[in-house]
């Protein structure tokens, strides 16, 4: 029972981080209807900046610089590439983001090389003992930070002018433009927000018990894609639910790997995608996604 509770708490905390990444997918999709595949490289860029700057600036200033840098990269991708791509299909734009992701990831992994970069976090390898349960402090902090950021985003999405513009754009972009909503500004801010969330997620994906930032970090980031899909790519609530489902499933599958040996090695890594496929078979639009009806 103790093992199950430890795995559950760790799964929830990691799932909250996945939810931050999934929220970035959702924000961009709601603003532009483009599935953004550059998210892994945005996460890697934010983490790389924190790792390189923390010896000189200290952790907190380096984190702020990493978040700002990832937000700037996201905004530049939107302004220089997505906005100027003269294609009418959102599917083609999604393929464009794949190309951008390959370019950015290739350059960043070349800079990282074979090193494992520490991000200089203040929690290091400290653990908390909650009765019989032992959990890393970084997991608790990740859960708290993710919960605070997601709550703040949902409140801003509902009650601020930016949130109203975002919701109007997601509902009907042409009508929103006629009503005075600046679609370019909404799109730019969505990419910047997604980049900032990715940088914060990078921190908690690369601290203890993970060794640090390395070339494989992008693979971990892509586990958030099933979270966005199974929750519903146009649903902010779905991003939270999807992240938690993926995080808990991955933790339990990895923790009970020996009992699930008949499913093959590495079932924990495949679990997010298996869950996504299983849910989409019954809910093609995702758990909270909007069904599109078309008159034929």
N, C-alpha and C positions, 0 to 999 in steps of 0.2 A: 504493500500500500504506500509506503514511504517513497519507493521508486516512482510509482505512478504519480504521486503528488508533485515530486520534483520535476518530472517530465512535463506535467501539465503546466506548472508555473513557468518553466522555461519556454514551453511552447507558446504560452500566451504572450510572454514578453517579446519573443522573436516575432510572433505574429503581429504584434503592434507595430514593430519596425517594418515588416512587410506591408502593413496597412499604409504607412507613410509613403512608401514607394508606389503602391497601387493607387493612392490618392493622386499622385502626380500623373499617372496614366489617365485617370478619370478627368482631372481638371483640364488637361489638354484636349481630350476627346470632346468634352462638353463645349469647350470654346471654339474648336476648329473642326471637329468630327474627323480628326486624323489620329490614327493609332500610332503613338510615338515609340519607336524602337531605339531611340538614342538614350533612353533612360539609364541603361547600364553604364554608358560612358559618362553621363552627367554625374552619376554616383561615384565613379572612379575618379573623375576630375576633382570633385569636392574633397574626397578622402586624400587624394594625392597632395592637394594644396595644404591641408591640415598637417599631413605628415612632414612635408618639407619646411613649413613655416614655424612649427611649434618650438624647435630649438632656439630660434631667434626671438620670436614674439611671445612665447608662452602659450599654454594650451588654449585659453579662452579667446585671446586675440586671433590666434591661428584658426580656431573654429569659426569665428566671425568672418575672417577672410575667406575661408573655404566655402562657407555658405554663400557669401556675396559673389565669390568667383564662379561657383556652379550656377547661381542665378543669372549671372552675366553671360555665361556660355549658353545657357538655355535661351536667353533673350536674343543673343546674336544668331543662333541657329534659326529662330523664328524670323528675325528681321532680314537676314542676309540670304537665307535659303528658302524657307517655307513660303514666305510672303512673295518672293520673287520667282518661284517656280511656276511657270506658265502652263499648268496642267489643270484640267477640270475635275479629275478623278481623285477622290480621297485615297483610293487604293494605291494609285501611283505615288502620292505623297508619302504614304506609309513605306513604300519601297525606297523612296529617297531618304527617309530617316534611317533605314537599314544601312544604306551606303555611308551616311554621315557617321553612324555609330561605328562602322568598321574602321573608318579613317581615324576617328578620335581614339578608339580603343587601341588600335595598332600603335599610334604614337605614344599613348600613355603607358602601355605595357613595355614598349621599347625603353622608355625612361625608367620604369621600375626595374626591368631586367629580372634577374633571379632573386632580388632582395625581398625581404619581408619588412615592410616599413611600420614602425610604431607610430601611433597618433598622439602619444604623450598625455593620455587621459589621466585625471587625478585619482581614479578608483583602482587602477592597476589590477592586482589579483585578489583583492579583498572579497571575502564572502560573508554572508549573513546566515545565522543559524536560527531558524524559526521552528522551534521544537525539534522534531527529528529531521526536518527538511533543511538542506544546505543549498543556498543559491548565491550566485555571484552578484555583488553589488551592482555591477554594470547592467545586469538583467532588470533589477528593480528600477534603476534610473531610466533605462530604456523604456520600460512600461509607463513610468510617470511622465516622461517627456513626450512620448508618443500620444498618450491620452490628452495631455494639455494642448499639444499642437493640433490634434484632430478636433478637439472641442472648440478651440479658437477658430479654426478654419470653418467649421460648420456654423458657428455663430456669425462670423463675418459673411459667409455665403448667404445667410438668411436675412441679416439685418443691415448690412452696409450697402452703399451705392454700388461698389464694385461687385458685390454678390448679386444685387438686382440685375446689373448689366450682364453678368455671367449667366444667370438663369434665363434672362430674356434671349440672349444669344443662343443658348442651348435649345430653347423652345422653338424659336423661329428667327434665324439670323437676318433674313431679308426685312422682316417686319421690325426687328430691333433696330436695324440700320436706319429705316425710315423714321423711327421714333427718336433718332438722335444718338443712339448708342454707337460709339466708335469701335467698330469690330477689330481694327488693327491694334488698338490699345488693349482691348480685352484679351486678344490672342497673345500679345507680347507679355502681358502680366501673367497669363496662365503658364507660359513656358518658364518665366522667371520663378514663379512659385514652385513649379515642379522641380526645377533645378535646386532650389533651396531645400526642399523636403528631401531630395535625393542625397544632398551633402550631409544632412543630419542623420539620415538612415545609414550612410556610409560609416559614420563614427561608430554606431552601435553594432554594425556588422563586423567591424574590424578590431574591437577591443576584447579583452578577456571574456570568455575562454578561447576566443579565436586568436591565433598568433599575431595577426596584424594585417595590413593591406598588402596584397600581392596580386599577381596576374589572374588568379582565380576568383577574385572578388566579383567580377562581372557575372560569373555563373551563379553566385549566390543571389545577386540582385535580380536576375531574371526569374527567380522563383516567385517574385511578386507579380509577375505577369499573369500566371494562373489565378492569383488572388483577385486581380482586377476583372478578369474575364468571368470567373465563376460568381463573383459578387454582382456583376452587371457593369459593363464598361461606361454606362452613363449614370451611375448611381454612386454618390459619395458615401452613403450608408453601406452600400454593397462593398466598397473598398475596405471598410473596417471589418465587416463580417468575413469577407474573403481572406483578408490577411490573418485573422484569428484562426479560421478553419485550416488554412495552409500551415501556419506555424505549429498548431497543436498536432495536426496529422503528421507533419515531418518529425516532430520531437518524439511522438509515440512510436512511429515506425522505426526510427533510428534507435530509440532506447530499447525496444524489444526485438532488435535485429536477430538475436540468436534464436528466439522462439519463432521467427518468421523466415528462417533460413530457406524453407521450401519455395519462397517467393523470389529467391535470388539475392545476390549481394547488391548493396547500394539501393535497397528499396526505399530508404528514407529520402534519397535525392529524387527518385522518380515519383514519390507519393503525391506531391503537389499537382503534377500533371495528370496522374491517374484520377485524383479527386475531381479535377476540372472536367475531364472527359465524362466521368460518371454523372456529374451534376448537369452538364450541358445536354446529355441524352434526354433528361426529363425537363430541364428548363433551358431551352436554347438561348434565351436572352439573359441568362444568369439569374441568381436568386432574387435580386431586386431590380433587374434590368427592365427597361420599358419595351413591351412588345410592339412591333411596328405592323400596322394593319394596312393592307393595300387593296383597293377595289380593282378587280380585274374585269 
